């Protein structure tokens, strides 16, 4: 079943609303509780032909492709949009879509706080959750807190299986290839949790076992696109032991919370998420997170920063992170890519040279 077929089924047969969600962090449990399927917009497979007339040429391709998706009329089945306060480019996109395109679809905005965090940051986040609910209730009807609690529990079950998958992979106890791993977890970008949880559990049961022996690397960045890098690493016998992807560990590996109030639970989860550039996490926290990955995983030989071109939040951190890795004598490779472009021979050559340098 294709992504579009799945979403149409959710709408027509399950009676659920569909909201287009721009990256990256948002309270998805609230949407589930209000009978909405979040449809995350990261890297639709499109050729940019209209978006360049609305944004600068140096805007990242996540924003360009998302805008292109709208301009090509491929979001007509959606019932609304949600724009988290991820970065300046996403905020600019929100303004374009809301103020200038005349889509006549509800647009919601979620402003989460940035580090450094204070006591007031927690209160602010809690208030933003309630503001979002209040605005969405005008379109979707009142939120049932008991349903929200159930959805939070469902989300924690999903996160638990994902933690198991990441842990097994780090220890070399997951047989799945790099490509298979990300093909499965990325379905959570649009699957309802009632469908995603059994998919993950089935994948976990089928993939347990000793991985092929060999060296491993850590990938860091926004997302693995083009997917050719994963196939390339598979062909070389290189295992991705861990990731520092925005679509991956930074937002999926959330520790559970047992606070009684659902809004407090969501708030605590946000502030316990791994460090991320889009939350203005300090370099020291990102460094420690990378070092912990390296220490926890088996056979790690180096780190590959797989960077989306013009992603300013990420690029601000890269020089410092590379320097920090040098203090531990951990080799690092920085690759700059455009989403959905063919996996080039130049990138392949640089990867091969990096593998030779680290003794693979």
C-alpha contacts under 8 A as a table, 3 or more apart, distances in Angstrom:
res1	aa1	res2	aa2	distance
1	X	5	X	6.03
1	X	6	X	6.26
2	X	5	X	5.13
2	X	6	X	6.14
3	X	6	X	5.17
3	X	7	X	6.27
3	X	190	X	7.75
4	X	7	X	5.18
4	X	8	X	6.14
5	X	8	X	5.22
5	X	9	X	6.17
6	X	9	X	5.15
6	X	10	X	6.32
7	X	10	X	4.97
7	X	11	X	6.31
7	X	18	X	7.59
7	X	190	X	7.85
8	X	11	X	5.08
8	X	12	X	5.93
8	X	77	X	7.98
9	X	12	X	5.20
9	X	13	X	5.30
9	X	14	X	6.85
10	X	13	X	5.75
10	X	14	X	4.89
10	X	15	X	6.49
10	X	16	X	5.80
10	X	17	X	7.94
10	X	37	X	7.82
11	X	14	X	5.72
11	X	15	X	4.90
11	X	16	X	4.79
11	X	17	X	6.00
11	X	18	X	7.01
12	X	15	X	5.59
12	X	16	X	7.63
16	X	35	X	5.33
16	X	36	X	5.50
16	X	37	X	6.60
17	X	35	X	6.35
17	X	36	X	4.59
17	X	37	X	6.12
17	X	78	X	7.43
17	X	79	X	6.05
18	X	36	X	5.63
18	X	37	X	5.02
18	X	38	X	6.20
18	X	39	X	6.67
18	X	77	X	7.48
18	X	78	X	4.99
18	X	79	X	5.36
18	X	80	X	7.01
19	X	36	X	6.69
19	X	37	X	6.33
19	X	38	X	5.16
19	X	39	X	5.77
19	X	78	X	5.57
19	X	79	X	5.60
19	X	80	X	4.82
19	X	81	X	5.18
19	X	82	X	6.89
20	X	38	X	6.25
20	X	39	X	4.84
20	X	40	X	5.88
20	X	41	X	6.55
20	X	75	X	7.75
20	X	78	X	6.47
20	X	79	X	7.96
20	X	80	X	6.32
20	X	81	X	4.63
20	X	82	X	6.29
21	X	38	X	6.12
21	X	39	X	5.61
21	X	40	X	4.50
21	X	41	X	5.87
21	X	81	X	5.87
21	X	82	X	4.95
21	X	83	X	6.33
22	X	40	X	5.82
22	X	41	X	5.24
22	X	42	X	6.98
22	X	66	X	7.69
22	X	81	X	7.89
22	X	82	X	6.52
22	X	83	X	5.48
22	X	84	X	6.80
22	X	90	X	7.61
23	X	40	X	6.84
23	X	41	X	6.80
23	X	42	X	6.61
23	X	83	X	7.64
23	X	84	X	6.92
23	X	86	X	6.85
24	X	84	X	6.95
24	X	86	X	6.55
24	X	246	X	7.31
24	X	247	X	7.49
25	X	84	X	6.73
25	X	86	X	7.52
25	X	251	X	6.95
26	X	84	X	6.33
26	X	110	X	7.26
27	X	30	X	5.76
27	X	31	X	7.22
27	X	129	X	7.68
27	X	266	X	7.18
28	X	31	X	5.15
28	X	32	X	6.33
28	X	38	X	6.91
29	X	32	X	5.06
29	X	33	X	6.11
29	X	148	X	6.72
29	X	151	X	5.51
29	X	152	X	5.65
29	X	155	X	6.87
30	X	33	X	5.07
30	X	34	X	6.30
30	X	133	X	7.52
30	X	148	X	6.32
30	X	151	X	7.72
31	X	34	X	5.08
31	X	35	X	6.43
31	X	36	X	4.99
31	X	37	X	6.80
31	X	38	X	6.87
32	X	35	X	5.15
32	X	36	X	5.13
32	X	37	X	6.19
32	X	38	X	7.70
32	X	148	X	7.82
32	X	151	X	6.50
32	X	192	X	7.77
33	X	36	X	7.28
33	X	143	X	7.03
33	X	144	X	7.34
33	X	147	X	5.61
33	X	148	X	4.96
33	X	151	X	6.03
34	X	140	X	6.70
34	X	141	X	7.79
34	X	142	X	7.96
34	X	143	X	6.11
34	X	144	X	7.94
37	X	190	X	7.01
37	X	191	X	7.48
37	X	192	X	6.08
38	X	189	X	7.48
38	X	190	X	6.01
38	X	192	X	7.91
39	X	189	X	6.26
39	X	190	X	4.61
39	X	191	X	7.99
40	X	189	X	5.28
40	X	190	X	6.13
41	X	44	X	6.91
41	X	66	X	6.07
42	X	62	X	5.66
42	X	65	X	7.66
42	X	66	X	6.84
43	X	61	X	7.91
43	X	62	X	6.01
43	X	65	X	6.26
43	X	66	X	7.26
43	X	225	X	7.84
43	X	339	X	6.64
43	X	340	X	7.28
44	X	65	X	6.31
44	X	66	X	7.17
44	X	69	X	7.12
45	X	340	X	6.38
46	X	65	X	6.85
46	X	68	X	7.58
46	X	69	X	7.44
46	X	340	X	7.81
47	X	65	X	7.97
48	X	51	X	6.27
48	X	52	X	7.30
48	X	64	X	7.20
48	X	65	X	6.63
48	X	68	X	6.11
49	X	52	X	6.87
49	X	68	X	7.31
50	X	53	X	6.03
50	X	54	X	7.78
50	X	68	X	6.11
50	X	71	X	6.68
50	X	72	X	7.75
51	X	54	X	5.44
51	X	55	X	6.49
51	X	64	X	5.86
51	X	65	X	7.62
51	X	67	X	5.88
51	X	68	X	5.11
51	X	71	X	7.24
52	X	55	X	5.42
52	X	56	X	6.78
52	X	57	X	6.68
52	X	64	X	7.38
54	X	96	X	7.85
55	X	59	X	6.81
55	X	64	X	7.55
56	X	59	X	5.68
58	X	310	X	6.07
59	X	63	X	6.93
59	X	64	X	6.98
59	X	89	X	6.91
59	X	310	X	5.98
59	X	311	X	7.71
60	X	63	X	5.77
60	X	64	X	6.54
60	X	89	X	7.75
60	X	308	X	6.89
60	X	309	X	5.91
60	X	310	X	4.84
60	X	311	X	5.53
61	X	64	X	4.72
61	X	65	X	5.73
61	X	308	X	7.37
61	X	309	X	7.30
61	X	310	X	7.98
61	X	338	X	6.48
61	X	339	X	6.11
62	X	65	X	5.44
62	X	66	X	6.17
62	X	339	X	7.42
63	X	66	X	5.15
63	X	67	X	6.16
63	X	89	X	6.88
63	X	90	X	6.51
63	X	93	X	6.88
64	X	67	X	5.23
64	X	68	X	6.01
65	X	68	X	4.87
65	X	69	X	6.08
66	X	69	X	5.14
66	X	70	X	6.65
67	X	70	X	5.22
67	X	71	X	6.19
67	X	93	X	7.30
67	X	97	X	7.96
68	X	71	X	5.00
68	X	72	X	6.01
69	X	72	X	5.41
69	X	73	X	6.69
69	X	74	X	5.55
69	X	75	X	6.71
70	X	73	X	5.31
70	X	74	X	5.84
70	X	75	X	5.46
71	X	74	X	7.56
73	X	76	X	5.81
74	X	77	X	7.62
75	X	78	X	5.43
78	X	81	X	7.73
79	X	105	X	6.48
79	X	106	X	7.24
80	X	105	X	5.25
80	X	106	X	4.74
80	X	107	X	5.76
80	X	108	X	7.76
81	X	105	X	7.44
81	X	106	X	6.39
81	X	107	X	4.78
81	X	108	X	6.10
82	X	107	X	5.86
82	X	108	X	4.67
82	X	109	X	5.71
82	X	110	X	7.31
83	X	90	X	7.24
83	X	91	X	7.48
83	X	94	X	6.23
83	X	107	X	7.55
83	X	108	X	6.22
83	X	109	X	4.87
83	X	110	X	6.21
84	X	90	X	7.76
84	X	109	X	5.78
84	X	110	X	4.56
84	X	111	X	6.05
84	X	112	X	7.43
85	X	88	X	7.89
85	X	90	X	7.03
85	X	91	X	6.34
85	X	109	X	7.33
85	X	110	X	5.98
85	X	111	X	4.93
85	X	112	X	6.34
86	X	90	X	6.23
86	X	91	X	7.39
86	X	278	X	5.47
86	X	279	X	7.54
87	X	90	X	5.42
87	X	91	X	6.33
87	X	278	X	6.31
87	X	313	X	7.37
88	X	91	X	5.00
88	X	92	X	6.12
89	X	92	X	5.02
89	X	93	X	6.20
90	X	93	X	4.93
90	X	94	X	6.14
91	X	94	X	4.99
91	X	95	X	6.40
92	X	95	X	5.18
92	X	96	X	6.37
93	X	96	X	5.07
93	X	97	X	6.16
94	X	97	X	5.28
94	X	98	X	5.91
95	X	98	X	5.22
95	X	99	X	5.58
95	X	100	X	7.50
96	X	99	X	5.53
96	X	100	X	5.24
96	X	101	X	6.55
97	X	100	X	5.94
97	X	101	X	5.29
97	X	102	X	7.54
97	X	103	X	7.45
98	X	101	X	6.71
98	X	102	X	7.26
98	X	103	X	7.68
98	X	107	X	6.44
99	X	102	X	7.02
108	X	132	X	7.41
108	X	135	X	7.86
108	X	136	X	7.80
109	X	132	X	7.55
110	X	128	X	6.91
110	X	129	X	7.95
110	X	132	X	6.85
111	X	125	X	7.95
111	X	128	X	6.73
112	X	125	X	5.93
112	X	128	X	7.26
113	X	117	X	7.68
113	X	121	X	6.16
113	X	124	X	7.32
113	X	125	X	6.55
113	X	279	X	7.23
114	X	117	X	6.82
114	X	278	X	7.84
114	X	279	X	4.78
114	X	280	X	5.45
114	X	281	X	7.61
115	X	279	X	6.15
115	X	280	X	5.17
115	X	281	X	5.70
115	X	282	X	7.55
116	X	280	X	7.53
116	X	281	X	7.40
116	X	282	X	7.91
117	X	120	X	7.78
117	X	121	X	5.60
117	X	122	X	7.85
118	X	121	X	5.16
118	X	122	X	7.21
119	X	122	X	5.69
119	X	123	X	6.94
120	X	123	X	5.10
120	X	124	X	6.03
121	X	124	X	4.97
121	X	125	X	6.15
122	X	125	X	5.18
122	X	126	X	6.18
122	X	267	X	6.82
122	X	271	X	7.97
123	X	126	X	5.11
123	X	127	X	6.17
124	X	127	X	5.11
124	X	128	X	6.20
125	X	128	X	5.01
125	X	129	X	6.36
125	X	267	X	6.51
126	X	129	X	5.30
126	X	130	X	6.62
126	X	263	X	6.53
126	X	264	X	7.03
126	X	267	X	6.00
127	X	130	X	5.18
127	X	131	X	6.14
128	X	131	X	4.97
128	X	132	X	6.10
129	X	132	X	5.24
129	X	133	X	6.34
129	X	263	X	7.18
130	X	133	X	5.05
130	X	134	X	6.09
130	X	263	X	7.94
131	X	134	X	5.05
131	X	135	X	6.28
132	X	135	X	5.29
132	X	136	X	6.16
133	X	136	X	5.12
133	X	137	X	5.97
133	X	143	X	7.34
134	X	137	X	5.31
134	X	138	X	7.10
135	X	138	X	5.74
135	X	139	X	7.63
136	X	139	X	5.46
136	X	140	X	5.96
136	X	141	X	7.59
137	X	140	X	4.89
137	X	141	X	4.50
137	X	142	X	5.13
137	X	143	X	6.80
138	X	141	X	6.00
138	X	142	X	7.91
143	X	147	X	7.90
143	X	148	X	7.60
144	X	147	X	5.32
144	X	148	X	6.37
145	X	148	X	4.84
145	X	149	X	6.23
145	X	262	X	7.48
146	X	149	X	5.15
146	X	150	X	6.44
147	X	150	X	5.02
147	X	151	X	6.23
148	X	151	X	5.03
148	X	152	X	6.14
148	X	262	X	6.90
149	X	152	X	5.09
149	X	153	X	6.25
149	X	262	X	5.82
150	X	153	X	5.10
150	X	154	X	6.22
151	X	154	X	4.87
151	X	155	X	6.10
152	X	155	X	4.97
152	X	156	X	6.21
152	X	262	X	7.44
152	X	266	X	7.92
153	X	156	X	5.03
153	X	157	X	6.31
154	X	157	X	5.08
154	X	158	X	6.38
154	X	193	X	6.86
154	X	194	X	7.99
155	X	158	X	5.08
155	X	159	X	6.19
155	X	193	X	7.10
156	X	159	X	4.94
156	X	160	X	6.04
156	X	256	X	6.09
157	X	160	X	5.05
157	X	161	X	6.50
157	X	197	X	7.43
158	X	161	X	5.41
158	X	162	X	6.31
158	X	193	X	7.30
158	X	196	X	7.63
158	X	197	X	5.52
158	X	200	X	7.77
159	X	162	X	5.00
159	X	163	X	6.11
159	X	252	X	6.17
159	X	253	X	6.10
159	X	254	X	6.48
159	X	255	X	7.90
160	X	163	X	5.12
160	X	164	X	6.36
160	X	253	X	7.97
161	X	164	X	5.00
161	X	165	X	6.25
161	X	197	X	7.90
161	X	200	X	6.78
161	X	201	X	6.79
161	X	204	X	7.74
162	X	165	X	5.00
162	X	166	X	6.14
162	X	200	X	7.51
162	X	252	X	7.08
162	X	253	X	6.94
163	X	166	X	5.12
163	X	167	X	5.98
163	X	252	X	7.99
163	X	253	X	5.88
164	X	167	X	5.07
164	X	168	X	6.12
165	X	168	X	5.28
165	X	169	X	6.14
165	X	174	X	7.52
165	X	204	X	6.44
166	X	169	X	5.13
166	X	170	X	6.11
166	X	242	X	6.97
167	X	170	X	5.15
167	X	171	X	6.40
168	X	171	X	5.23
168	X	172	X	6.21
168	X	173	X	4.82
168	X	174	X	5.46
168	X	208	X	7.61
169	X	172	X	5.07
169	X	173	X	5.65
169	X	174	X	4.93
169	X	240	X	7.97
169	X	241	X	5.76
169	X	242	X	7.22
170	X	173	X	7.54
170	X	241	X	4.58
170	X	242	X	5.83
170	X	296	X	6.95
170	X	297	X	4.43
170	X	298	X	6.28
171	X	174	X	7.95
171	X	241	X	7.53
171	X	296	X	7.73
171	X	297	X	5.57
171	X	298	X	5.52
172	X	175	X	7.88
172	X	210	X	6.20
172	X	211	X	5.23
172	X	212	X	7.86
172	X	213	X	7.98
172	X	241	X	7.29
172	X	297	X	7.96
172	X	298	X	6.72
173	X	208	X	6.17
173	X	209	X	5.05
173	X	210	X	4.51
173	X	211	X	5.48
174	X	207	X	5.48
174	X	208	X	4.92
174	X	209	X	5.32
174	X	210	X	6.03
174	X	211	X	5.42
175	X	207	X	5.08
175	X	208	X	6.10
175	X	209	X	5.49
175	X	210	X	5.92
175	X	211	X	4.47
175	X	212	X	7.22
176	X	180	X	5.90
176	X	181	X	6.09
176	X	207	X	5.53
176	X	211	X	7.50
177	X	180	X	5.17
177	X	181	X	6.19
177	X	234	X	6.54
177	X	239	X	7.63
178	X	181	X	5.29
178	X	182	X	6.61
178	X	230	X	5.55
178	X	231	X	7.23
178	X	233	X	7.62
178	X	234	X	6.36
178	X	239	X	6.68
178	X	240	X	6.31
179	X	182	X	5.60
179	X	183	X	6.12
179	X	227	X	7.36
179	X	230	X	5.36
179	X	231	X	6.09
179	X	234	X	7.59
180	X	183	X	5.13
180	X	184	X	6.30
181	X	184	X	5.49
181	X	185	X	6.44
182	X	185	X	5.17
182	X	186	X	5.75
183	X	186	X	5.55
183	X	187	X	6.77
184	X	187	X	5.58
184	X	188	X	7.76
184	X	199	X	7.94
184	X	200	X	7.40
184	X	203	X	7.80
185	X	188	X	5.74
185	X	200	X	7.59
186	X	189	X	5.57
186	X	247	X	7.71
187	X	190	X	5.97
187	X	191	X	5.89
187	X	196	X	7.35
188	X	191	X	4.99
188	X	192	X	7.47
188	X	193	X	7.68
188	X	196	X	6.08
191	X	195	X	6.25
191	X	196	X	5.58
192	X	195	X	5.48
192	X	196	X	6.04
193	X	196	X	4.70
193	X	197	X	5.63
194	X	197	X	5.98
194	X	198	X	7.26
195	X	198	X	5.93
195	X	199	X	6.46
196	X	199	X	5.06
196	X	200	X	6.18
197	X	200	X	5.19
197	X	201	X	6.20
198	X	201	X	4.96
198	X	202	X	6.01
199	X	202	X	5.23
199	X	203	X	6.18
200	X	203	X	5.02
200	X	204	X	6.02
201	X	204	X	5.05
201	X	205	X	6.21
202	X	205	X	5.22
202	X	206	X	6.15
203	X	206	X	5.17
203	X	207	X	5.92
204	X	207	X	5.28
204	X	208	X	6.15
205	X	208	X	5.84
212	X	237	X	7.80
214	X	237	X	6.68
214	X	238	X	6.57
214	X	239	X	7.29
214	X	299	X	7.44
215	X	237	X	7.78
215	X	238	X	5.77
215	X	239	X	6.49
215	X	299	X	5.23
215	X	300	X	6.32
215	X	301	X	6.54
215	X	360	X	7.23
216	X	238	X	5.38
216	X	239	X	4.47
216	X	240	X	5.50
216	X	241	X	5.67
216	X	298	X	7.46
216	X	299	X	5.47
216	X	300	X	4.69
216	X	301	X	6.03
216	X	302	X	7.65
217	X	238	X	7.19
217	X	239	X	6.40
217	X	240	X	5.13
217	X	241	X	5.91
217	X	242	X	7.39
217	X	299	X	7.90
217	X	300	X	5.08
217	X	301	X	5.71
217	X	302	X	5.19
217	X	303	X	5.64
217	X	304	X	7.14
218	X	240	X	5.67
218	X	241	X	5.87
218	X	242	X	5.13
218	X	243	X	5.43
218	X	244	X	7.48
218	X	294	X	7.69
218	X	300	X	7.09
218	X	302	X	6.56
218	X	303	X	4.77
218	X	304	X	6.18
219	X	240	X	6.90
219	X	242	X	6.79
219	X	243	X	4.78
219	X	244	X	6.07
219	X	245	X	7.06
219	X	303	X	5.97
219	X	304	X	4.97
219	X	305	X	5.93
219	X	306	X	6.70
220	X	243	X	5.71
220	X	244	X	4.32
220	X	245	X	5.16
220	X	303	X	7.36
220	X	304	X	6.24
220	X	305	X	4.73
220	X	306	X	5.93
220	X	307	X	7.82
221	X	224	X	7.98
221	X	244	X	6.32
221	X	245	X	4.86
221	X	246	X	6.52
221	X	305	X	5.76
221	X	306	X	5.19
221	X	307	X	5.33
221	X	308	X	7.45
221	X	314	X	7.16
222	X	245	X	4.97
222	X	246	X	4.68
222	X	247	X	6.32
222	X	306	X	7.54
222	X	307	X	6.80
222	X	308	X	6.86
223	X	245	X	5.63
223	X	246	X	6.42
223	X	247	X	5.76
223	X	248	X	7.65
223	X	306	X	7.80
224	X	227	X	5.64
224	X	229	X	7.30
224	X	230	X	7.46
224	X	245	X	7.95
224	X	306	X	7.35
225	X	228	X	7.36
225	X	229	X	7.67
225	X	339	X	5.66
225	X	340	X	6.36
226	X	229	X	6.68
226	X	338	X	8.00
226	X	339	X	5.99
226	X	340	X	5.27
226	X	341	X	6.33
226	X	342	X	6.82
226	X	343	X	6.27
227	X	230	X	5.55
227	X	231	X	6.82
227	X	343	X	7.92
228	X	231	X	5.09
228	X	232	X	5.92
228	X	342	X	7.74
228	X	343	X	5.42
229	X	232	X	4.97
229	X	233	X	6.13
229	X	343	X	7.07
230	X	233	X	5.16
230	X	234	X	6.10
231	X	234	X	4.92
231	X	235	X	6.15
232	X	235	X	5.16
232	X	236	X	6.36
232	X	348	X	7.66
233	X	236	X	5.03
233	X	237	X	6.17
233	X	238	X	5.02
233	X	239	X	6.94
234	X	237	X	5.08
234	X	238	X	5.80
234	X	239	X	6.92
235	X	238	X	7.59
240	X	243	X	7.25
241	X	297	X	6.10
241	X	298	X	7.25
241	X	300	X	7.10
242	X	293	X	6.64
242	X	297	X	7.15
243	X	248	X	6.69
243	X	249	X	6.23
244	X	248	X	6.68
244	X	249	X	5.74
244	X	250	X	6.23
244	X	290	X	7.54
245	X	248	X	4.71
245	X	249	X	6.05
245	X	250	X	6.25
246	X	249	X	6.84
246	X	250	X	5.29
246	X	251	X	6.52
246	X	276	X	7.41
247	X	250	X	7.06
247	X	251	X	6.71
247	X	252	X	7.65
248	X	251	X	6.15
248	X	252	X	5.80
248	X	253	X	7.95
249	X	252	X	5.10
249	X	253	X	5.32
249	X	274	X	7.46
250	X	253	X	6.64
250	X	273	X	6.69
250	X	274	X	5.05
250	X	275	X	6.59
250	X	276	X	6.41
251	X	254	X	6.71
251	X	273	X	6.39
251	X	274	X	6.98
253	X	273	X	7.25
253	X	274	X	7.53
254	X	269	X	6.37
254	X	272	X	6.75
254	X	273	X	5.51
254	X	274	X	7.60
255	X	269	X	6.87
255	X	272	X	6.93
255	X	273	X	7.64
256	X	269	X	7.14
257	X	265	X	5.69
257	X	268	X	6.94
257	X	269	X	6.70
258	X	265	X	6.88
259	X	262	X	7.28
259	X	264	X	6.51
259	X	265	X	5.48
260	X	264	X	7.61
260	X	265	X	7.36
261	X	264	X	5.22
261	X	265	X	6.25
262	X	265	X	4.90
262	X	266	X	6.30
263	X	266	X	5.16
263	X	267	X	6.14
264	X	267	X	4.94
264	X	268	X	6.05
265	X	268	X	5.21
265	X	269	X	6.19
266	X	269	X	5.10
266	X	270	X	6.31
267	X	270	X	5.25
267	X	271	X	6.60
268	X	271	X	5.35
268	X	272	X	6.25
269	X	272	X	5.12
269	X	273	X	6.32
270	X	273	X	5.46
274	X	289	X	7.55
275	X	279	X	7.31
275	X	281	X	5.32
275	X	282	X	7.82
275	X	285	X	6.29
275	X	286	X	5.71
275	X	289	X	7.37
276	X	279	X	5.45
276	X	280	X	6.61
276	X	281	X	5.54
276	X	286	X	7.20
277	X	280	X	4.95
277	X	281	X	5.73
277	X	313	X	5.47
277	X	314	X	5.99
277	X	317	X	7.57
278	X	281	X	7.63
278	X	313	X	6.32
281	X	285	X	6.61
281	X	286	X	7.02
282	X	285	X	5.44
282	X	286	X	6.62
283	X	286	X	5.09
283	X	287	X	5.98
283	X	317	X	6.86
283	X	320	X	7.39
283	X	321	X	7.32
284	X	287	X	5.02
284	X	288	X	6.14
285	X	288	X	5.15
285	X	289	X	6.10
286	X	289	X	5.00
286	X	290	X	6.23
286	X	321	X	7.83
287	X	290	X	5.22
287	X	291	X	6.18
287	X	321	X	6.31
287	X	324	X	6.81
287	X	325	X	7.97
288	X	291	X	4.99
288	X	292	X	6.02
289	X	292	X	5.16
289	X	293	X	6.34
290	X	293	X	5.12
290	X	294	X	6.34
291	X	294	X	5.07
291	X	295	X	6.15
292	X	295	X	5.04
292	X	296	X	5.95
293	X	296	X	5.17
293	X	297	X	5.99
294	X	297	X	5.47
294	X	298	X	7.76
294	X	300	X	6.23
295	X	298	X	7.73
297	X	300	X	6.57
301	X	330	X	7.19
301	X	331	X	7.33
301	X	358	X	6.46
302	X	330	X	5.70
302	X	331	X	4.91
302	X	332	X	5.70
302	X	333	X	7.98
302	X	358	X	7.26
303	X	330	X	7.44
303	X	331	X	6.45
303	X	332	X	4.76
303	X	333	X	6.45
304	X	332	X	5.69
304	X	333	X	4.80
304	X	334	X	6.03
304	X	335	X	7.44
305	X	318	X	7.98
305	X	332	X	7.35
305	X	333	X	6.04
305	X	334	X	4.71
305	X	335	X	6.06
306	X	334	X	6.35
306	X	335	X	5.09
306	X	336	X	6.35
306	X	337	X	7.28
307	X	311	X	7.52
307	X	314	X	7.57
307	X	315	X	7.88
307	X	334	X	7.18
307	X	335	X	5.81
307	X	336	X	4.78
307	X	337	X	6.04
308	X	311	X	5.74
308	X	336	X	5.87
308	X	337	X	5.21
308	X	338	X	5.86
308	X	339	X	7.00
309	X	336	X	5.62
309	X	337	X	5.60
309	X	338	X	5.78
310	X	315	X	7.73
311	X	314	X	5.73
311	X	315	X	6.25
312	X	315	X	5.09
312	X	316	X	6.15
313	X	316	X	5.56
313	X	317	X	7.16
314	X	317	X	5.59
314	X	318	X	6.53
315	X	318	X	5.26
315	X	319	X	7.69
316	X	319	X	7.28
317	X	320	X	5.68
317	X	321	X	6.18
318	X	321	X	5.10
318	X	322	X	6.06
319	X	322	X	5.26
319	X	323	X	6.28
320	X	323	X	5.09
320	X	324	X	6.16
321	X	324	X	4.96
321	X	325	X	6.21
322	X	325	X	5.15
322	X	326	X	6.36
322	X	332	X	6.36
323	X	326	X	5.06
323	X	327	X	6.69
324	X	327	X	5.32
324	X	328	X	7.15
325	X	328	X	5.31
325	X	329	X	6.27
325	X	330	X	5.17
325	X	331	X	6.99
325	X	332	X	7.25
326	X	329	X	4.58
326	X	330	X	5.59
326	X	331	X	6.80
327	X	330	X	7.59
331	X	358	X	7.08
333	X	354	X	6.96
335	X	347	X	7.39
337	X	341	X	7.82
338	X	341	X	5.92
343	X	347	X	6.98
343	X	348	X	7.55
344	X	347	X	5.36
344	X	348	X	6.38
345	X	348	X	4.90
345	X	349	X	6.02
346	X	349	X	5.11
346	X	350	X	6.31
347	X	350	X	5.15
347	X	351	X	6.18
348	X	351	X	5.09
348	X	352	X	6.14
349	X	352	X	5.09
349	X	353	X	6.15
350	X	353	X	5.08
350	X	354	X	6.12
351	X	354	X	5.01
351	X	355	X	6.16
352	X	355	X	5.09
352	X	356	X	6.27
353	X	356	X	5.11
353	X	357	X	6.15
354	X	357	X	4.99
354	X	358	X	6.39
355	X	358	X	5.34
355	X	359	X	6.30
355	X	360	X	5.02
356	X	359	X	5.05
356	X	360	X	5.25
357	X	360	X	7.42
